[in-house]
């Protein structure tokens, strides 16, 4: 059976329409939506107060790299149907509030406060444990996040690798700018 590009486009339109309708009727203003809203808003309020303004460009660059990796990784995983998001803050079919706001802000706070590699690795390992074994299962339990061909334990190492990779890149950039 041969499938035309037009059929792919039409199916994509149908999916978009169904997803938006589902979001408006089943997600918007529900308990899950409010939980996502509050857990997105609070870090946005707290972060500008606690960020080291002398290092803001460096910290923001680190956070931007975390965001890019998180968004790309999430898009790949969702596209491969390893997971999907049943409820989101916005009608787009990804959990942007986590990958663009919450996760980068938490990673930036860790980056800011744990400057030495040893303390940084301990902090990101604890963070990865909380993300993979507490927060992800909580999102599954709340029916925000659905796992298909993924287990939350698979997320543990990538959470650490993202932090380490981004810190390594920032360190290299800082070293090359001193030359």
MIROLUM-776900 format. One line per 10 residues: number of its first residue (from 1); for each residue x, y, z of N, C-alpha, C, CB. Coordinates in steps of 0.1 Angstrom, whole numbers. Each point is the difference from the previous one (the first is absolute). Glycine has a CB too. Layout:
N
NUM> X,Y,Z,X,Y,Z,X,Y,Z,X,Y,Z ~ ...
end
This chain:
179
1> 8,-12,0,-8,12,0,9,12,0,-19,-12,12 ~ 16,21,-21,8,12,-1,-8,12,6,12,-9,-21 ~ -4,17,28,-7,11,7,6,13,-6,-3,-13,22 ~ -6,22,-25,4,13,-6,3,10,11,-14,-5,-20 ~ 22,15,17,3,10,9,-12,8,5,22,3,-11 ~ -32,-2,2,-12,7,3,-8,-8,11,-1,9,-24 ~ 2,-22,24,-7,-8,10,7,2,14,-7,-17,-18 ~ 20,19,17,7,3,13,-4,13,5,20,-14,-8 ~ -21,24,-1,-4,14,4,-14,0,6,15,10,-18 ~ -24,-17,11,-14,-1,5,-1,-7,13,-8,0,-23
11> 15,-10,25,0,-7,13,6,8,11,2,-22,-12 ~ 8,30,9,6,9,9,-10,11,4,23,-4,-9 ~ -30,9,0,-11,10,3,-10,-6,9,4,11,-22 ~ -8,-23,19,-10,-7,9,5,-2,14,-9,-12,-21 ~ 22,8,22,6,-2,13,0,13,8,14,-19,-9 ~ -10,30,2,1,13,6,-14,4,5,19,7,-14 ~ -29,-8,6,-14,3,4,-5,-8,11,-4,7,-23 ~ 6,-20,23,-4,-9,11,8,4,13,-5,-18,-16 ~ 18,21,15,8,3,11,-5,13,7,19,-12,-10 ~ -21,22,2,-5,13,5,-14,-2,7,13,12,-18
21> -22,-19,11,-13,-2,6,1,-7,14,-10,-1,-23 ~ 19,-10,23,2,-7,12,5,9,11,5,-21,-13 ~ 5,30,10,6,9,9,-10,10,6,22,-2,-12 ~ -30,7,3,-10,10,5,-11,-7,9,4,13,-21 ~ -8,-25,17,-10,-7,8,5,-8,12,-12,-1,-21 ~ 24,-4,20,4,-9,11,12,5,8,-8,-18,-15 ~ 15,28,11,12,5,7,-1,14,6,13,-15,-15 ~ -17,24,7,-1,14,4,-8,2,13,3,7,-24 ~ 4,-1,34,-6,4,12,-4,-12,9,-9,20,-11 ~ 14,-32,8,-1,-11,9,10,1,12,-9,-15,-19
31> 8,6,28,10,-1,11,14,-2,-6,-17,-9,16 ~ 18,1,-26,13,-3,-6,6,13,-6,-7,-24,-4 ~ -2,31,-3,4,13,-7,5,10,10,-17,-5,-18 ~ 9,6,29,4,10,11,13,-5,7,-24,6,3 ~ 26,-18,-2,13,-5,6,11,4,-9,-12,-20,11 ~ 11,18,-24,10,4,-9,2,15,0,-5,-20,-15 ~ -5,27,15,0,15,0,8,5,12,-22,1,-12 ~ 18,-6,24,7,5,13,14,-5,0,-22,-1,12 ~ 25,-11,-16,14,-5,0,9,7,-11,-8,-22,10 ~ 2,29,-19,7,7,-10,1,15,5,-9,-15,-18
41> -1,20,24,0,14,4,10,3,12,-24,1,-8 ~ 24,-10,18,8,2,11,15,1,-3,-17,-12,13 ~ 23,3,-21,14,1,-3,2,13,-8,2,-25,-1 ~ -11,29,-8,2,13,-7,0,12,9,-11,-11,-19 ~ 5,10,30,0,11,10,12,0,8,-25,0,1 ~ 29,-12,4,11,-2,9,14,2,-7,-14,-15,14 ~ 15,10,-26,13,0,-7,6,14,-1,-7,-20,-12 ~ 0,30,7,6,13,-1,5,6,13,-14,4,-20 ~ 8,-9,31,4,5,13,14,-6,4,-25,3,6 ~ 26,-16,-9,12,-7,5,12,-1,-9,-16,-13,14
51> 14,16,-27,10,-1,-10,12,10,3,-17,-8,-17 ~ 29,3,15,12,8,2,1,9,-13,12,-18,15 ~ -16,31,-13,-1,9,-11,14,3,-6,-20,10,10 ~ 31,-12,-3,13,2,-5,4,-11,-10,7,11,21 ~ -14,-23,-20,3,-11,-9,-12,-4,-9,16,-9,18 ~ -25,19,-19,-12,-3,-7,1,-5,-14,-10,17,14 ~ 20,-11,-21,2,-5,-14,5,-14,-1,5,23,-7 ~ 4,-27,16,5,-13,1,-11,-10,4,23,9,5 ~ -30,-6,5,-11,-8,5,-11,-2,-10,6,7,24 ~ -9,4,-30,-11,-1,-11,5,-8,-12,-9,22,8
61> 21,-21,-11,6,-8,-11,-1,-15,3,15,19,-7 ~ -11,-22,19,-1,-14,5,-15,-5,-1,20,4,16 ~ -29,5,-11,-14,-4,0,-6,-1,-14,-2,12,21 ~ 7,-4,-30,-4,-1,-14,4,-13,-6,1,25,-2 ~ 11,-29,5,5,-13,-5,-8,-12,5,23,10,-2 ~ -26,-9,15,-9,-10,7,-13,-1,-8,11,3,23 ~ -17,9,-25,-13,1,-7,1,-7,-14,-5,21,13 ~ 15,-17,-20,1,-6,-14,1,-15,0,11,21,-7 ~ -3,-26,16,2,-15,1,-13,-6,5,24,3,4 ~ -31,3,6,-12,-6,5,-11,0,-10,7,8,23
71> -9,3,-30,-11,1,-10,3,-10,-12,-4,25,6 ~ 16,-25,-11,3,-9,-11,-2,-15,4,17,17,-9 ~ -12,-20,21,-1,-14,5,-15,-3,2,22,2,12 ~ -30,7,-6,-14,-3,2,-7,-1,-13,1,13,21 ~ 2,-5,-31,-6,-1,-13,3,-14,-7,1,25,-2 ~ 11,-29,3,4,-13,-5,-8,-11,7,23,9,-6 ~ -23,-9,19,-7,-10,8,-15,-1,-3,18,3,18 ~ -24,9,-18,-14,1,-3,-3,-5,-14,-3,19,17 ~ 11,-15,-26,-2,-4,-14,1,-15,-2,9,23,-7 ~ 0,-29,14,1,-14,0,-10,-8,8,25,4,-4
81> -34,4,10,-10,-6,9,5,-8,12,-15,-1,-20 ~ 26,6,25,5,-5,12,-8,5,12,23,-2,-10 ~ -28,14,8,-9,6,10,-8,11,-7,16,-5,19 ~ -27,9,-12,-8,11,-5,-5,7,13,-7,-12,-21 ~ 2,24,19,-6,8,11,-15,2,-2,22,12,2 ~ -29,-18,8,-14,0,-1,-6,14,4,0,-25,5 ~ 7,32,4,-4,13,4,12,9,0,-19,-10,15 ~ 17,22,-20,10,10,-1,-5,14,3,12,-14,-17 ~ -3,23,20,-4,14,3,-5,7,-12,17,0,18 ~ -12,-3,-30,-4,6,-12,-5,-11,-10,17,19,3
91> -24,-15,-13,-5,-11,-9,10,-6,-9,-21,12,1 ~ 34,-9,0,10,-7,-8,2,-13,6,11,22,-8 ~ -7,-32,0,1,-14,5,13,-3,6,-16,-6,-17 ~ 22,15,24,12,-3,8,-1,8,13,14,-3,-21 ~ -6,-2,30,0,6,14,10,12,1,-7,-23,10 ~ 4,34,-18,9,11,-1,3,6,14,-8,4,-23 ~ -2,-4,32,2,6,13,11,-7,8,-24,6,0 ~ 26,-19,-3,11,-7,7,13,3,-8,-16,-18,9 ~ 16,16,-22,13,0,-7,5,14,-3,-7,-21,-10 ~ -2,31,10,4,14,-3,1,8,13,-10,-2,-23
101> 3,-1,33,0,8,12,6,-7,12,-20,12,-9 ~ 12,-22,14,4,-7,13,13,-6,0,-24,-4,3 ~ 27,-5,-12,12,-8,0,12,10,-2,-12,-20,-10 ~ 12,29,0,12,9,-2,2,8,13,-4,1,-25 ~ -7,4,31,2,8,12,7,-7,11,-20,13,-6 ~ 15,-26,9,6,-8,10,15,-3,-3,-23,-10,4 ~ 26,7,-17,14,-3,-4,8,13,2,-8,-18,-17 ~ 3,30,14,7,12,1,3,3,15,-10,9,-21 ~ 1,-12,29,2,2,15,11,-9,5,-24,6,3 ~ 24,-19,-8,11,-9,4,13,5,-6,-16,-20,0
111> 16,24,-12,12,5,-6,6,12,7,-8,-8,-22 ~ -1,17,27,4,12,7,6,-3,13,-18,12,-12 ~ 12,-21,20,4,-2,14,10,-11,1,-22,7,7 ~ 24,-16,-16,10,-10,1,11,1,-11,-18,-15,10 ~ 27,24,-7,10,3,-10,11,-10,-2,-4,23,6 ~ 8,-30,5,10,-10,-1,-6,-13,-5,13,10,19 ~ -5,-18,-27,-5,-12,-7,-6,-10,10,17,4,-18 ~ -10,-6,29,-4,-11,9,-14,4,6,24,-5,6 ~ -26,17,-1,-13,4,6,-11,0,-11,12,13,18 ~ -7,-8,-30,-10,0,-12,-5,-14,-3,12,21,-9
121> -3,-30,8,-3,-14,-3,-10,-6,10,22,-3,-12 ~ -19,6,25,-9,-5,10,-14,6,-1,20,-3,15 ~ -20,16,-17,-13,7,-2,-8,-5,-12,10,20,11 ~ -3,-21,-22,-7,-5,-12,-5,-14,1,13,16,-14 ~ -5,-24,21,-4,-14,2,-13,-1,9,24,-7,-2 ~ -24,15,13,-12,1,8,-12,5,-8,15,4,21 ~ -12,7,-29,-11,5,-8,-5,-10,-10,11,23,2 ~ -2,-30,-9,-4,-11,-9,-8,-10,7,20,4,-14 ~ -16,-8,26,-8,-10,7,-14,5,3,21,-8,11 ~ -22,21,-6,-13,5,3,-9,1,-13,10,14,19
131> -4,-9,-30,-7,1,-13,-5,-14,-5,14,20,-5 ~ -5,-30,5,-3,-13,-6,-9,-8,9,22,1,-12 ~ -19,-1,25,-7,-9,9,-11,6,9,21,-13,0 ~ -22,26,0,-11,7,8,-9,8,-10,15,1,20 ~ -9,8,-27,-9,9,-8,-6,-7,-12,14,19,7 ~ -6,-26,-15,-6,-7,-11,-11,-10,4,22,2,-12 ~ -20,-10,23,-11,-9,4,-12,8,5,17,-17,6 ~ -14,28,0,-11,9,4,-8,5,-12,13,7,21 ~ -6,-3,-31,-7,4,-13,-8,-11,-6,18,17,-4 ~ -13,-29,5,-7,-12,-5,-12,-2,9,21,-11,-9
141> -20,11,22,-11,-2,9,-11,10,-2,16,-9,16 ~ -12,22,-19,-9,11,-2,-6,-1,-15,12,14,17 ~ -8,-24,-24,-4,-2,-14,3,12,-9,-18,-14,9 ~ 29,21,-6,5,11,-9,9,-6,-10,-2,17,19 ~ 10,-27,-15,10,-6,-8,-3,-15,-2,18,17,8 ~ -19,-22,-20,-2,-14,-3,12,-7,-6,-25,5,-3 ~ 29,-16,9,11,-7,-5,-4,-12,-9,13,7,20 ~ -7,-8,-32,-3,-11,-9,11,-10,0,-15,15,-14 ~ 26,-10,8,12,-9,-1,12,6,8,-8,-8,-23 ~ 5,14,34,10,7,9,-3,-4,14,3,19,-17
151> 7,-19,25,-2,-1,15,7,11,6,-1,-25,-1 ~ -4,30,12,6,12,6,14,-2,4,-22,6,8 ~ 26,-19,-5,14,-2,4,10,3,-12,-8,-18,16 ~ 3,17,-28,8,3,-12,4,15,0,-11,-18,-13 ~ 4,27,20,2,14,0,12,4,9,-24,3,-6 ~ 27,-11,16,10,3,10,13,5,-6,-11,-16,15 ~ 17,8,-23,13,3,-6,0,12,-10,6,-24,3 ~ -16,25,-12,-1,12,-8,-1,13,8,-11,-14,-17 ~ 4,14,28,-1,12,8,14,4,5,-23,-6,7 ~ 31,-3,-4,14,3,5,8,4,-12,-2,-16,19
161> 1,9,-30,9,3,-12,-3,14,-5,0,-24,-6 ~ -13,28,6,-3,14,-5,7,10,8,-23,-8,-7 ~ 23,7,20,6,10,9,15,0,-2,-18,-4,17 ~ 24,-8,-18,15,-1,-1,4,5,-14,0,-20,16 ~ -7,16,-26,4,5,-14,-1,15,0,-9,-21,-10 ~ -1,27,15,-2,15,-1,11,7,9,-25,-3,-4 ~ 28,-2,15,10,6,9,14,-1,-7,-13,-6,21 ~ 15,-6,-27,13,-2,-7,2,11,-12,-1,-25,6 ~ -10,27,-13,0,9,-11,3,15,5,-16,-15,-13 ~ 8,18,24,2,14,6,15,1,5,-25,1,6
171> 30,-11,0,14,1,5,9,2,-12,-6,-15,20 ~ 4,8,-31,9,1,-11,-1,14,-6,-3,-24,-5 ~ -9,29,4,-2,14,-5,6,10,9,-21,-7,-10 ~ 20,5,23,7,10,10,15,-1,-2,-19,-2,16 ~ 25,-10,-18,14,-1,-1,5,6,-13,-1,-21,13 ~ -7,19,-24,5,6,-13,-2,15,0,-7,-21,-11 ~ -2,26,19,-2,15,0,11,7,8,-24,-3,-2 ~ 31,-5,11,11,5,8,13,1,-8,-11,-9,20 ~ 12,2,-31,12,-1,-8,2,12,-9,-2,-24,0
end
